[in-house]
Each structure stands twice: as C-alpha cells, then as structure tokens.
Amino acid sequence: MILTVHTETPYQILMERGSLDCVGTEAAKIFGPGTRAAVVTDSNVGKTYAQRVVSSLNSAGFQARVFSFPAGEEHKRLSVIADMYTAFSEQGLTRSDFVVALGGGVTGDMAGFAAATYLRGIRVLQIPTSLLAQIDSSVGGKTGVDLPEGKNLVGAFHQPSLVLIDPDTLRTLPPLFFADGMGEAIKYGCIRNHTLFSLIARGDITAKRDIEPVIASCVNIKRELVERDELDNGDRMLLNFGHTFGHALEKLHGYQGLTHGEAVGIGMVMISRCSEAAGITEPGTADKIAGVLQAYGLPVSDRSDPQRIAQAARLDKKSRGNSISLVLLRKIGESFLHPLPHEKLGPFMQVLS
Ligand SMILES: NC(=O)c1ccc[n+]([C@@H]2O[C@H](COP(=O)([O-])OP(=O)(O)OC[C@H]3O[C@@H](n4cnc5c(N)ncnc54)[C@H](O)[C@@H]3O)[C@@H](O)[C@H]2O)c1
C-alpha cells in the first residue's frame, strides 16, 4: 500500500511486509547521500529491530547511530528528550540530517518532538512497530511528551517525511498491546467505515491474519481527517470517539490497571448507550460495539460512578469554555461532533446510573 498525505508538505505512507529491510532504499529517495540518521528506539523494540534498520541505512550510504531509552509511558518525559538532544549533537546532526522513530507511540511521539525542536526542526521518518502506532500515532504529525501534571501536555505538530509500516513487526508485539490497538481499529470502524467494522467483527484478526486491510483502512481514515483538519480544530476531533469518558476513566483509575485502549473501548460503549437513550444513535449500536470489543478480550464496562465520570470529563483538556464537544454516532460508520453545555452532561449520562 502506498498513500500520500496531502498536508502542507505532502508525504507518503508505505506498508509492506518485510519493508524494515528497505528503510535505506526508501530513505535514499528523500535524503541526500552521506546524511546522518539518529535511530531513536526503546529498549524492547531496539533489541529486536534496531540492527536491521541501521544495516539497511548504512548499506544505502547513510551514517546511522542508535539512541535507545527504557520502554514505557513513564519514560515519555522531558529528561529523556534532553538526552536525545545530547546524543544528536554528539553525533553531529545538522539540519540536513534526520531522525528515525522506530517503535510504538511513545517512541514516535518523543522522537518526533525531539526532531521538531532540535535545531528548530529536522526531518523525521516514522517506523511504527505497535498496532496503535501503525494505525494512528505515526500519521498526522502530533508529537510530544507527558508532564507530571498530565499526558501529552507539551508538544508540537511536526509531520514526518515518510511513514514506513512493516506489519511483520506485529508478530513480536505483546498480546495486551495488540488488543489495545484493535480497540483503536474498532473506533475507526465506528466513526467512518461500516465495512471495516464488519471485517473486525469477525473476531479473528491477528498479526498474521488479515491485519493489512485493517491497517490500510484505518490509515486511510486518519489520512483523510488529517488532510481536512491538520491542526485538530474540527473533523480530526472525530478521532476522539470514546475518549471523553475514556480519559475520565483513566484518571479515576489513577492511570493504573486500565490501559488507554481499554478505557477508550469502555468510553465508546458508554457514550453510545447515552446517545441511544437520547434518541440520537440507532438502537443496538452500543451492544454491537461491546460485542466486537469482547471478541478481542477488551472490557466493555466499569464500576466508576457516572457522576464522577461526568465531573472528570468536564475537566478534560478537550473541554472548551462551558461546553464539551462530544463525538457521537448516528449509526456504525457515521459520526459527528455534538457540543454539550457542561450542566447537561449529568442528565445526558443518566442512563448509566
Ligand atoms: N501522536 C498521536 O497522534 C498519538 C495518537 C494516539 C496515541 N499516541 C501516544 O501513543 C502512546 C501509546 O502508544 P503504544 O501503545 O504504541 O505504546 P508504546 O510505544 O509504549 O508501545 C507499547 C509496548 O509495546 C512495545 N513494542 C512496540 N512495538 C513492539 C514490537 N513490534 N515488538 C515488541 N514490542 C513492541 C513497546 O516497547 C512498549 O513496551 C501514548 O503515549 C499516546 O499518548 C499518540
């Protein structure tokens, strides 16, 4: 699959099994000979894949060096970015050189942010290796880090020069993270593509079986929404389906015991139950979503008090002024933004009590 994302500077998304060994030849179509490449990766992905990427880059005439940091969201912080800047300057990166983000969403967001800010911006090539990164975070240019005060509070928009997806890397992804990514894929089906939803609903998609059409459909939806709304002020917000209640749940659980994908899945079911009760969404939609989530081992309900969920949702960073922009479905495959004043959120959620 080859897709072009028509942002201010267009770039391509390539997907092919085994393409990790072609990073060098693909990079040579964009970057000049002898260019330096800083391959940023985490401790898990690096030990399995970094050498292959470095060999491919070096055989194509680049000078590649690896920067590895400990895996995990808890390392998505500014001190690690500072270490990246040091490594980049020790390697002698200039503005004609580039960064390679090799890993999941944490690596992509951090390497992208370091590239966006080092020397006021150098180019970045995204090689996503988790399902979530392949279908979502590697495309669209959102980069950043967490602060102790909250997730993704510092960041920049910095579109990649190329996204290279090798679905074979998913064979080593731990099952929990594969399921997490499937939660996001189900979200894409819900907001934009009934056919994708039905494909996933078969319940038998694995890293080895039929994952390519799922990745291709999701990436294409992301491409379309990013092209229409590069800076996330309008239609791109449809990607937040399930996130309003999902973020609230993550917060109520103290960011432990519930993964992001699990929380978003529960959030999709909850908000659809509310909008069905309000006569907005086709009846039976929430049950359909719950059925597909369960097929991939994802939870569909939570015991948190709905009024506390509403309270946490009002404080969400996506809340603007006195209202919150909810993403609702008319039916599977059709979504829209629905602004709701804060005081109406409690009554809207009454059905969950
Ligand atoms: N920029 C965006 O648009 C955007 C969108 C959604 C999420 N995100 C961010 O993405 C992050 C979550 O991404 P994630 O779930 O990929 O997390 P992650 O990067 O931490 O990866 C999950 C785990 O899987 C491991 N891993 C990744 N690929 C592997 C592979 N092929 N084989 C073996 N292990 C592998 C990682 O080492 C890690 O332990 C969050 O920080 C979130 O904020 C960003």
The ligand as a Tripos MOL2 file, in Angstrom:
@<TRIPOS>MOLECULE
LIG
   44    48     1     0     0
SMALL
NO_CHARGES

@<TRIPOS>ATOM
      1 N1          0.6740   11.2460   18.1640 N.am      1 LIG1
      2 C1         -0.5370   10.7720   18.1150 C.2       1 LIG1
      3 O1         -1.3480   11.1520   17.2510 O.2       1 LIG1
      4 C2         -0.9530    9.7180   19.0890 C.ar      1 LIG1
      5 C3         -2.1760    9.0410   18.9130 C.ar      1 LIG1
      6 C4         -2.5000    8.0360   19.8180 C.ar      1 LIG1
      7 C5         -1.6310    7.7100   20.8500 C.ar      1 LIG1
      8 N2         -0.4530    8.3880   20.9810 N.ar      1 LIG1
      9 C6          0.5020    8.0510   22.0480 C.3       1 LIG1
     10 O2          0.9510    6.7340   21.8110 O.3       1 LIG1
     11 C7          1.4020    6.1710   23.0440 C.3       1 LIG1
     12 C8          0.9270    4.7440   23.1300 C.3       1 LIG1
     13 O3          1.4750    4.0150   22.0470 O.3       1 LIG1
     14 P1          1.8060    2.4590   22.1750 P.3       1 LIG1
     15 O4          0.6190    1.7460   22.7080 O.co2     1 LIG1
     16 O5          2.3880    2.0350   20.8990 O.co2     1 LIG1
     17 O6          2.8510    2.4520   23.3630 O.3       1 LIG1
     18 P2          4.4070    2.0660   23.4290 P.3       1 LIG1
     19 O7          5.1990    2.8430   22.4760 O.co2     1 LIG1
     20 O8          4.7850    2.1650   24.8640 O.co2     1 LIG1
     21 O9          4.4200    0.5520   22.9720 O.3       1 LIG1
     22 C9          3.7770   -0.4100   23.7500 C.3       1 LIG1
     23 C10         4.7470   -1.5030   24.2130 C.3       1 LIG1
     24 O10         4.9940   -2.3650   23.1180 O.3       1 LIG1
     25 C11         6.3920   -2.4880   22.8940 C.3       1 LIG1
     26 N3          6.5260   -2.6930   21.4570 N.ar      1 LIG1
     27 C12         6.2030   -1.8280   20.4580 C.ar      1 LIG1
     28 N4          6.3480   -2.4280   19.2690 N.ar      1 LIG1
     29 C13         6.7820   -3.6930   19.5170 C.ar      1 LIG1
     30 C14         7.0790   -4.8070   18.6910 C.ar      1 LIG1
     31 N5          6.9140   -4.7830   17.3710 N.pl3     1 LIG1
     32 N6          7.5300   -5.9380   19.2830 N.ar      1 LIG1
     33 C15         7.6650   -5.9890   20.6370 C.ar      1 LIG1
     34 N7          7.3510   -4.9970   21.4760 N.ar      1 LIG1
     35 C16         6.9120   -3.8510   20.9150 C.ar      1 LIG1
     36 C17         6.9860   -1.2240   23.4430 C.3       1 LIG1
     37 O11         8.3370   -1.4150   23.7940 O.3       1 LIG1
     38 C18         6.1160   -0.9880   24.6670 C.3       1 LIG1
     39 O12         6.5440   -1.7830   25.7370 O.3       1 LIG1
     40 C19         0.8620    7.0780   24.1410 C.3       1 LIG1
     41 O13         1.9120    7.7950   24.7120 O.3       1 LIG1
     42 C20        -0.1050    8.0110   23.4330 C.3       1 LIG1
     43 O14        -0.1580    9.2940   24.0210 O.3       1 LIG1
     44 C21        -0.0930    9.3730   20.1180 C.ar      1 LIG1
@<TRIPOS>BOND
     1     1     2 1
     2     2     3 2
     3     2     4 1
     4     4     5 ar
     5     4    44 ar
     6     5     6 ar
     7     6     7 ar
     8     7     8 ar
     9     8     9 1
    10     8    44 ar
    11     9    10 1
    12     9    42 1
    13    10    11 1
    14    11    12 1
    15    11    40 1
    16    12    13 1
    17    13    14 1
    18    14    15 2
    19    14    16 1
    20    14    17 1
    21    17    18 1
    22    18    19 2
    23    18    20 1
    24    18    21 1
    25    21    22 1
    26    22    23 1
    27    23    24 1
    28    23    38 1
    29    24    25 1
    30    25    26 1
    31    25    36 1
    32    26    27 ar
    33    26    35 ar
    34    27    28 ar
    35    28    29 ar
    36    29    30 ar
    37    29    35 ar
    38    30    31 1
    39    30    32 ar
    40    32    33 ar
    41    33    34 ar
    42    34    35 ar
    43    36    37 1
    44    36    38 1
    45    38    39 1
    46    40    41 1
    47    40    42 1
    48    42    43 1
@<TRIPOS>SUBSTRUCTURE
     1 LIG1         1 GROUP 0 **** ****
